[in-house]
Structures are given as C-alpha cells and as structure tokens.
C-alpha cells in the first residue's frame, strides 16, 4: 500500500509538472519526455524519510512510466486505464481506474496537464504563479477539501524543465521529488515499458 501511494504521489507531481511551467512543454508525434528523479517521502511517525531513485518516461496519449531503481526495482505504468506495477523479475499487479476513484481523479489531472487545459486545472486547484519564464514557481491548492484528493498543496519549481515538486498531504505526510537529466527524445521506448503502457493507455 505504501509503495502504491508513493508512486501515485510522485506520478501526480510529474504529470502536473509537465504543464505547470510558465512556458508550456509541447511534445510532437513520436516524442517523449525522459528524465531521472530522486524522491524522499516524509511520513508521520518515522524519523527518517523513505528515499528512492529512478527514471521516468512521459508519453503523450499513452501514459507515464515510473521506473524505480532503489531501494526496489519496480516498474509502474499509469494511464487512462489505471495503474500497473511490476516487480522486476516478479509479479505484475493491476489497479483499474474503475476500482480506485483516486486514480480516475489523477488521470483527470493527467489529461488536463498534457493538453494544457488551464481552465480544467484551475477548476480543481487554486493556482499561484511566481517568478519569470526563466525561473518560476507554481503553487497548487485543491479547491475541494472534502471528498477530493487528500492533498494540502503541490509546489513546483523549475526553469526550462521542472526542477522539483513537493506534494503535501492533509495528514502531514509529504513527498519531495527532484528531477534532473530531462530531455525530449524520439528514442524508442523499451519493450517492457511499452507493454505496460499498452495495459494502461485505455480504460
């Protein structure tokens, strides 16, 4: 359960990050956004944060691949159909969006983020922008505190690409995600990642 929540928080951060920049990222046909991440999750009752590292691929109209390397080799795909996790060398578990309402909410944000639909995003979040195109900050606060996403706020900072995302939960837990080595690429997606994207790209 903790692993799934960590992935969902990180996923929300990177999907929002793809469109909360002052200058929107536009990916053409066959292009994907690739990058690496380090993530720390601060949980109530734990003295030290839970840390993880890995890489991600954001593929328009298909979904997101989140590849954890440490402390566990875990491959996660998320799209309109839900979320799939595969332990490298082990089992695959699927969480359909129809059975997890939060996933449906996350994908609503995902779609709006990829499409640059600020009207829809601003319907879900109070949006505060600061800085310049060269160096900017965005604060997102959910408009509905009851029955919505269990988030206090999402804070995003970046320059050309996103540098960091903080996802703060209403229970006091928070995720800090640092991004680096990001690039727009036409390199083919590996077969395992493509398989997971195929499993989640449609409801």
N, C-alpha and C positions, 0 to 999 in steps of 0.2 A: 504493500500500500504506500509506504514512504517513497519507494523508488518511483512509483507511478505519479505521485503528487509532485515530486521533484521535476520529473520530465514535463508534466503539464505546466508547472510554473515557468520553467525555462522556455518551453515552447511558446507560451503566451508572450513572453518577453521578446523573443527573436522575431515572432510574427508581427507584433506591433512595431518593433524596431525597424522593420523593413520599410515602413511608411510614415514614421513619426519624425523623420528628418525634415529640416527646413527645405531641403532640395530633394524631391522625391526620386527614388530609385525606379527606373523603368527597365524591365528585362524584356529583351526581344525573343522571337521564336528560337527555341533551342538553347537559350541562355539560362544559367542557374547562378545563384549566389552561394559561394562556398566560403567557409571560414572555420576558425578554431575558437574554442571557448575554455574558460576556467570558471567554475561555479562553486560558490560557498553557500550552504544553507544553514541558517541560524535557527535552531528550534528551541522552544521554551523547555527548560529542564535539562538542557545539555550544556556542558561547559565549553566545548569546542565545536566549531562549525563542521558540518559534513562537506567534504571537498570532492570535486570531480573534475575531470578534464576530458576533452574530446574534440570532435569536429561536427559540422553540420552542412547540409545542402538544402537550400530553399528552391523548389522547382515550381514555377507558376502553373496553376491549373492541375497540379498533381499532388503537392503536399510538401511536407518537411521531413527530412531525415536527420535524426539526432543520434550521433554515434559516440557513446560513452566509451572511454578507454581505461580510465582509472576512476575509482577503485575496482570497477567491474567492467568487463567487455559486454556492453549492452547496446543493441541496435533498436531504435524506436522510429516508427513512421507515423505521421499524423496527417489526416486529410478529411474530406467531407464524410467519409465512411467511418471515421473513428480513429482509434489509436491501436497500433500493433507493436508489441515488444518481443524481441528475440535475444535470448542469451546466446552469445557466440558459442557454437558447438553444442547448444542445448535446445530447449523447447521454445515454441512461439506461442504467445498469448495475445488474443484479440479482444479489444474493448469496443464494441459497436457504439456509435454515437446515439443510436436509438435507446440503449440501455443506460447511458451515462449522460444525463441532461447537461452537465457542465461541459462535456466535450462539444455538444451542439452549440453552446454559448461561445466556447473558444473558437469554433470554426466560423461562427458569425463574425467574430473579430478578425479572424484569419482572412476571410473573403474580403471584408471591408478594407483591411490593411493592404492586401495585394492589389486591389482595384483603386486604391487611393480615395476611397469613399469617405471623405471627411464628415459629410452630413450624417452618415450612419455611425461613425466613430464618436462624433460629438453628441449623438443621441444616447450613447452608452456611458460616455465619460465627460467630465469637466476637463477641458484641455487648457493648460497654461504653457505658453511658449516663451522662452527667453533666449538671449544671445543673438548671434548672427548666422548667416548661411555657412560661414567657415567654421564656427564653433557654437554649438547650440545645446539647449536643454529643453526637454518636454516633460511636464508632469501630468499624469492621467489619474483622475479620481473617479471611481464608479458613481454614477448618479443614483442608482437604487441600492440602498444599504441592505434592504430586506429581500430575500429570495433571489438575489443576483449572485454574481461571482463573489467569493469570500475574500475580497481584496480591500486593503486600505488605500493603496496607491501603487502606481507604476511610474518610476522615474527613469528617463532615458537621456543619455548624454552622447554626443558624437561630433564628428567633423565631416569628412566625406562619407565615411561609414559610421555605424554605431560603435561606440567605444565601450559602453557599459549600460546595464539595465538593473534596476533594483525593483523587485516585486515584494511588496509588504502586505502581509495578510492581516485580517482583523484580529486573529488570535495572538498576534505578536511575533509570529514566525516571519522570516524574510529570506529572500534569495538575492545574492549579489552575483551577477554574471558579467564577466569581462570578455570582450570579443577582440580578436586580432587575426592578422593574416587573411583578411577578407578580400575577395575578388569576384568579379563577374566572369564566368567561364563558359565555354562551349564544349569542354571536355566531356566525354560520355560518362554517365552515371554507372557505377559498377552493377553487376547482375543482381547481387543480394539486395542492394538499396532499391533497384528498380522493381524487384519482386515485391518488396514491402509497399512501395508507392502504388503499385497495382492493386494491392489489397485494401488501401485506404482512400484511393482517389475518388471513389463513388460511394454514395450511401447504400 
